[in-house]
Amino acid sequence: MKNIIQLIKIKMMDKNKLLISVLVFVLSITMSKVNAQQNSGTDTTLSVQQQGLINISALTATGNVEQLKIELNKALDAGLTINEIKEALVQLYAYCGFPRSLNAINVFMSVLDGRKTKGVEDVEGKTIVVNNNTKDKYEQGRKVLEELTKTPQAKPAPGFGEFALRADAFLKEHLFADIFANDVLSYQQREFVTIAALASMPGVEGQLQSHINMGKNTGITENQLEQLAGLIETNVSITQANAVRKLIDVPLVPVIKPEMMVRISEIEIHPEFLEEYKAILKEEAAASVAIEPGVIAIFPMYQQEDQTQVRIIEIYADKEAYQSHLKTPHFQHYKTGTLQMVKTLKLVDMTDIDKDAMKEIFKKLK
């Protein structure tokens, strides 16, 4: 009897061992799939703070200060610290020049002043260290670049570095040493800043590809890069967003969409209000194009023989963009402010003959 009981216990233990083995196997497969997803970036999305850095960088690179004010406020509300944003704007001078960087810094100062006046207390964040006291800055920068690229970095850099030694020195000693030595931003955050800026500027696809590769080495995923392209489309243009999409091998978005809305507004103005009307219209048209991503063009004109006969060419990305435009404060100001000035108004919706020609219209205006 004892032998039978012992045999039963042994069999139960064997079954438990088998069950444990099966569970371990299943768990290992599950974890492998999770790790594979994380590495491929299929389930990784941009955080609100990362989106803030990308939007700020894109708008700084393009000089869109009005929209930049809006995004700076959003970024602060989303939890980015003052010093994180400040450090991003400083870094951007290396990619889009001192004028754009300094303009953005001045805008940021005014945004902070405005928030302080309203009683908003923003977080200062980690202290920015101004001085980089490393003895050999070139070597420091070279090692940082090796870490970012995962490839050996010769001294000097082949090609441009051999031809222009000072450019190679500035790149290593200042950008990748002095700037990158400050840990207010992580390497990954800095690559989001750089990729967004380069993605917003035409003619720098080579550098953009290099920094996309560096960004991936810091953990930026394909999915995040695709989302970044969407933000570039919103803040800059479809064309610039497609530059990113092309480099990460995802489908491009058509620049000219079937739902694009083109209209000619035919307006007659009472003569006594003509100058006042033109001033309000000019301000509204400029604000619409600068601030609204869905407004492609608002181009006011008047007849040479009769200035009271005003014509406006309006191009919107789609009907949703047009409906959104109608709700903006600048359009509402135009509409209510000029109501008594308008004698007649006729809206003529147009259809293009050749959609492909649309992209070529403004290319010759340098």
Helices and strands as residue ranges (DSSP letters): H 2-40, H 48-62, H 65-77, H 82-91, H 93-96, H 98-117, H 137-149, H 160-163, H 165-169, I 170-179, H 187-199, H 205-217, H 222-235, H 238-247, E 261-269, G 271-273, H 274-291, E 295-302, E 309-316, H 319-326, H 329-337, G 339-341, E 342-350, G 355-360
